[in-house]
Amino acid sequence: LDPDLFLKGSKEGESISKGIFVGICKQQLGDGPREVVIKLMKNKDHWKRERNAREEYNLSPNYVVSTLSNIPSEDAIANAVEMGRGGLKTIQDKFLKEIVLGKYAIVMGAGPRNLLQI
């Protein structure tokens, strides 16, 4: 993200319209649904440890994909996993037949590459 774009209108007496603000957001974040990666974990202690490490340390986005903050609650995610919502049932039936999905989630913005490309 380019933080300078979000500083428009921050000087005394200066303002920007809603349309300009929305335009900046779309330019920086894209227009429409955002691609995300959802890491589902079975062990709550492991999940807490990773979540706390991500919050406690200033991890470089060059090496670690940042988490998203505005995500559903723990209960909503656990329920979605249990019910197979959002395409999880299809993915599990087709690709993960022998795997039990975890109900604790780390939600991150999709990176420009995957592990196979590193």
Beta strands, then each sheet from edge to edge (+ up, - down):
strand 1: 36-41
strand 2: 104-109
sheet 1: 1+ 2-
end
